Amino acid sequence: MLKPTNSQYPAPESLYEPIQQVLARHHNGLTEYEFLSELGQNLSYFSTTGPDSLALFKRHFLLFHCLYQLQQDYYETQSGILQISALEIRLWPYQAGHNELAQPDPVRDYYLDIAQLETTDSSQVDDLLGKFWLALARHDSRSDALNLLGLSDPIDDQQIRQQYRKLVMQHHPDRGGDANKIQQLNVALGNLLPKIK
């Protein structure tokens, strides 16, 4: 088993080959959890488990740092397109004209900055987790509000307003509609477009 090069984490360069081996064995992709589990079979750093959120963050960050480095390498050598997300990590064949890496990506920039791994402490991890759950709750709230309006993403504010007006006219009490439905539509619009009074 490869051991960490220092007390904190292994050198990213020592992980590229094991990560590429996992990618080569899983042509249909795998989740981050599955990826970490497989790495843990040969790398002691990834085999430790427990509820320590900072240790979990560091393993996650180190994997994603290496994946984003490899993504750049695959792109520059035109040898593949590496898809990276917690739900699917997958190496696709290279396609000419694919220019995803030419676009700015703050998530990619974050993971490529190894200083984030070295400087992030437990309180920052807890703050990141709190923000993640808030964003997830907002996403669920948005999905629910869009469903009520009979819409789904991707959609812009103008389309939301048009659908809202259409449904308000349809359900207006003066037209035999339901006042409760109007109230639900108002709440949905407020969740989707908070600046609307």
KELUMTOR-6473 format. One record per residue (C-alpha): residue number from 0; residue in one letter; x, z, y. Coordinates in nm, 4 decimals. Example, Ala and Ser with C-alpha at 12.3 -4.5 7.8 and 13.67 -1.06 7.14 Angstrom:
<nodes>
NODE   k r       px       pz       py
NODE   0 A   1.2300   0.7800  -0.4500
NODE   1 S   1.3670   0.7140  -0.1060
</nodes>
This chain:
<nodes>
NODE   k r       px       pz       py
NODE   0 M   0.0000   0.0000   0.0000
NODE   1 L   0.1188  -0.0761   0.3511
NODE   2 K   0.1673   0.2426   0.5503
NODE   3 P   0.1179   0.2740   0.9256
NODE   4 T   0.4333   0.1981   1.1230
NODE   5 N   0.3704   0.5037   1.3393
NODE   6 S   0.1374   0.8008   1.3332
NODE   7 Q  -0.1397   0.6103   1.5129
NODE   8 Y  -0.1865   0.2667   1.3563
NODE   9 P  -0.0011  -0.0168   1.1845
NODE  10 A   0.1606  -0.2915   1.3903
NODE  11 P  -0.0912  -0.5752   1.4363
NODE  12 E   0.1699  -0.8281   1.3151
NODE  13 S   0.1752  -0.6549   0.9756
NODE  14 L  -0.2001  -0.7118   0.9362
NODE  15 Y  -0.2301  -1.0851   1.0005
NODE  16 E  -0.1412  -1.1887   0.6457
NODE  17 P  -0.3738  -0.9384   0.4695
NODE  18 I  -0.6560  -1.0356   0.7065
NODE  19 Q  -0.5985  -1.4063   0.6395
NODE  20 Q  -0.6062  -1.3366   0.2658
NODE  21 V  -0.9477  -1.1705   0.3012
NODE  22 L  -1.0733  -1.4671   0.5045
NODE  23 A  -0.9458  -1.7085   0.2381
NODE  24 R  -1.1290  -1.5189  -0.0385
NODE  25 H  -1.4630  -1.5165   0.1459
NODE  26 H  -1.5549  -1.8700   0.2505
NODE  27 N  -1.9140  -1.7621   0.3166
NODE  28 G  -1.8050  -1.4829   0.5503
NODE  29 L  -1.8556  -1.1085   0.5345
NODE  30 T  -1.9614  -0.8229   0.7581
NODE  31 E  -1.7176  -0.6014   0.9451
NODE  32 Y  -1.7977  -0.3155   0.7055
NODE  33 E  -1.7219  -0.5356   0.4045
NODE  34 F  -1.4042  -0.6605   0.5704
NODE  35 L  -1.2793  -0.3070   0.6425
NODE  36 S  -1.3670  -0.1970   0.2885
NODE  37 E  -1.1680  -0.4827   0.1398
NODE  38 L  -0.8696  -0.4166   0.3652
NODE  39 G  -0.8885  -0.0499   0.2628
NODE  40 Q  -0.8183  -0.1451  -0.0990
NODE  41 N  -0.4580  -0.2361  -0.0074
NODE  42 L  -0.3975  -0.0779   0.3332
NODE  43 S  -0.4130   0.2999   0.3518
NODE  44 Y  -0.4934   0.2949   0.7241
NODE  45 F  -0.8278   0.1268   0.6525
NODE  46 S  -0.9102   0.3315   0.3428
NODE  47 T  -0.9694   0.6623   0.5219
NODE  48 T  -1.3297   0.7551   0.5818
NODE  49 G  -1.5066   1.0272   0.7722
NODE  50 P  -1.7277   1.0939   1.0708
NODE  51 D  -1.4446   1.0949   1.3298
NODE  52 S  -1.5719   0.8444   1.5875
NODE  53 L  -1.2272   0.7939   1.7434
NODE  54 A  -1.0684   0.7061   1.4067
NODE  55 L  -1.3573   0.4677   1.3302
NODE  56 F  -1.3169   0.3078   1.6724
NODE  57 K  -0.9424   0.2608   1.6215
NODE  58 R  -0.9897   0.0901   1.2840
NODE  59 H  -1.2625  -0.1317   1.4302
NODE  60 F  -1.0556  -0.2162   1.7387
NODE  61 L  -0.7408  -0.2943   1.5403
NODE  62 L  -0.9296  -0.5294   1.3076
NODE  63 F  -1.0974  -0.7093   1.5978
NODE  64 H  -0.7710  -0.7272   1.7956
NODE  65 C  -0.6075  -0.9032   1.4993
NODE  66 L  -0.9082  -1.1288   1.4415
NODE  67 Y  -0.9126  -1.2441   1.8038
NODE  68 Q  -0.5367  -1.3106   1.7884
NODE  69 L  -0.5889  -1.5154   1.4729
NODE  70 Q  -0.8837  -1.6921   1.6340
NODE  71 Q  -0.6503  -1.8160   1.9077
NODE  72 D  -0.3873  -1.9217   1.6541
NODE  73 Y  -0.6417  -2.1135   1.4440
NODE  74 Y  -0.7749  -2.2838   1.7569
NODE  75 E  -0.4308  -2.3788   1.8927
NODE  76 T  -0.3124  -2.5163   1.5575
NODE  77 Q  -0.6519  -2.6836   1.4963
NODE  78 S  -0.6637  -2.5215   1.1532
NODE  79 G  -1.0004  -2.3473   1.1803
NODE  80 I  -1.2667  -2.1823   1.3904
NODE  81 L  -1.2908  -1.8085   1.3401
NODE  82 Q  -1.6365  -1.6602   1.4002
NODE  83 I  -1.6148  -1.2902   1.4913
NODE  84 S  -1.8998  -1.0410   1.5043
NODE  85 A  -1.9846  -0.7139   1.3332
NODE  86 L  -2.2452  -0.8952   1.1233
NODE  87 E  -2.0351  -1.1945   1.0227
NODE  88 I  -1.6644  -1.2703   1.0177
NODE  89 R  -1.6089  -1.6200   0.8892
NODE  90 L  -1.3469  -1.8922   0.9055
NODE  91 W  -1.5013  -2.2357   0.9533
NODE  92 P  -1.3214  -2.5709   0.9251
NODE  93 Y  -1.1827  -2.6957   1.2548
NODE  94 Q  -1.4091  -2.9332   1.4496
NODE  95 A  -1.2665  -3.1620   1.7165
NODE  96 G  -1.4249  -3.0998   2.0529
NODE  97 H  -1.4979  -2.7343   1.9801
NODE  98 N  -1.3960  -2.5565   2.3017
NODE  99 E  -1.5461  -2.2080   2.2731
NODE 100 L  -1.2140  -2.0448   2.3606
NODE 101 A  -1.1980  -2.2408   2.6854
NODE 102 Q  -1.4904  -2.0339   2.8136
NODE 103 P  -1.4292  -1.6881   2.9690
NODE 104 D  -1.5201  -1.4087   2.7272
NODE 105 P  -1.4873  -1.0463   2.8423
NODE 106 V  -1.5358  -0.9202   2.4855
NODE 107 R  -1.2454  -1.1310   2.3599
NODE 108 D  -1.0309  -1.0200   2.6561
NODE 109 Y  -1.1112  -0.6557   2.5815
NODE 110 Y  -1.0033  -0.6777   2.2175
NODE 111 L  -0.6895  -0.8782   2.2950
NODE 112 D  -0.5694  -0.5982   2.5262
NODE 113 I  -0.3926  -0.3664   2.2794
NODE 114 A  -0.3655  -0.1034   2.5545
NODE 115 Q  -0.7365  -0.0336   2.4975
NODE 116 L  -0.6468   0.0943   2.1512
NODE 117 E  -0.3672   0.3141   2.2812
NODE 118 T  -0.5506   0.4649   2.5780
NODE 119 T  -0.9073   0.5143   2.4528
NODE 120 D  -0.9863   0.8792   2.3749
NODE 121 S  -1.2749   1.0550   2.1994
NODE 122 S  -1.4825   1.1027   2.5145
NODE 123 Q  -1.4506   0.7325   2.6007
NODE 124 V  -1.5551   0.6369   2.2479
NODE 125 D  -1.8592   0.8644   2.2751
NODE 126 D  -1.9409   0.7024   2.6101
NODE 127 L  -1.9049   0.3527   2.4578
NODE 128 L  -2.1338   0.4518   2.1702
NODE 129 G  -2.3903   0.5910   2.4142
NODE 130 K  -2.3859   0.2663   2.6120
NODE 131 F  -2.4182   0.0660   2.2911
NODE 132 W  -2.7292   0.2560   2.1828
NODE 133 L  -2.8805   0.2276   2.5313
NODE 134 A  -2.8187  -0.1484   2.5300
NODE 135 L  -2.9698  -0.1743   2.1827
NODE 136 A  -3.2769   0.0203   2.2964
NODE 137 R  -3.3089  -0.2088   2.6006
NODE 138 H  -3.2814  -0.5113   2.3733
NODE 139 D  -3.5564  -0.3752   2.1466
NODE 140 S  -3.7677  -0.3001   2.4533
NODE 141 R  -3.7117  -0.6556   2.5801
NODE 142 S  -3.8032  -0.8012   2.2418
NODE 143 D  -4.1229  -0.5951   2.2316
NODE 144 A  -4.2152  -0.6965   2.5869
NODE 145 L  -4.1491  -1.0649   2.5145
NODE 146 N  -4.3577  -1.0437   2.1960
NODE 147 L  -4.6489  -0.8997   2.3941
NODE 148 L  -4.6264  -1.2001   2.6264
NODE 149 G  -4.5963  -1.4390   2.3312
NODE 150 L  -4.2398  -1.5330   2.4267
NODE 151 S  -3.8908  -1.5067   2.2795
NODE 152 D  -3.5350  -1.5446   2.4061
NODE 153 P  -3.3725  -1.7481   2.5418
NODE 154 I  -3.6073  -1.7577   2.8382
NODE 155 D  -3.5693  -1.7321   3.2148
NODE 156 D  -3.7490  -1.5168   3.4719
NODE 157 Q  -3.9634  -1.8052   3.5990
NODE 158 Q  -4.1008  -1.8756   3.2497
NODE 159 I  -4.1755  -1.5041   3.2058
NODE 160 R  -4.3671  -1.4956   3.5357
NODE 161 Q  -4.5646  -1.8117   3.4456
NODE 162 Q  -4.6658  -1.6712   3.1062
NODE 163 Y  -4.7552  -1.3356   3.2644
NODE 164 R  -4.9841  -1.5039   3.5213
NODE 165 K  -5.1467  -1.7155   3.2513
NODE 166 L  -5.2210  -1.4097   3.0339
NODE 167 V  -5.3448  -1.2028   3.3294
NODE 168 M  -5.5924  -1.4777   3.4167
NODE 169 Q  -5.6989  -1.4994   3.0520
NODE 170 H  -5.7491  -1.1228   3.0075
NODE 171 H  -5.8777  -1.0339   3.3548
NODE 172 P  -6.1845  -0.8055   3.3384
NODE 173 D  -6.3728  -1.0372   3.5787
NODE 174 R  -6.3495  -1.3039   3.3070
NODE 175 G  -6.4625  -1.0710   3.0303
NODE 176 G  -6.1110  -0.9591   2.9436
NODE 177 D  -5.9662  -0.6171   2.8685
NODE 178 A  -5.8281  -0.3931   3.1449
NODE 179 N  -5.6069  -0.2181   2.8877
NODE 180 K  -5.4452  -0.5513   2.7997
NODE 181 I  -5.3729  -0.6125   3.1692
NODE 182 Q  -5.2017  -0.2740   3.1865
NODE 183 Q  -4.9875  -0.3623   2.8810
NODE 184 L  -4.8928  -0.6933   3.0413
NODE 185 N  -4.7939  -0.5129   3.3618
NODE 186 V  -4.5713  -0.2703   3.1678
NODE 187 A  -4.4137  -0.5609   2.9768
NODE 188 L  -4.3429  -0.7475   3.2997
NODE 189 G  -4.1952  -0.4318   3.4530
NODE 190 N  -3.9588  -0.3970   3.1551
NODE 191 L  -3.8524  -0.7604   3.1701
NODE 192 L  -3.8285  -0.7954   3.5468
NODE 193 P  -3.7668  -0.4428   3.6845
NODE 194 K  -3.7500  -0.5653   4.0456
NODE 195 I  -4.1134  -0.6744   4.0306
NODE 196 K  -4.3407  -0.4093   4.1840
</nodes>
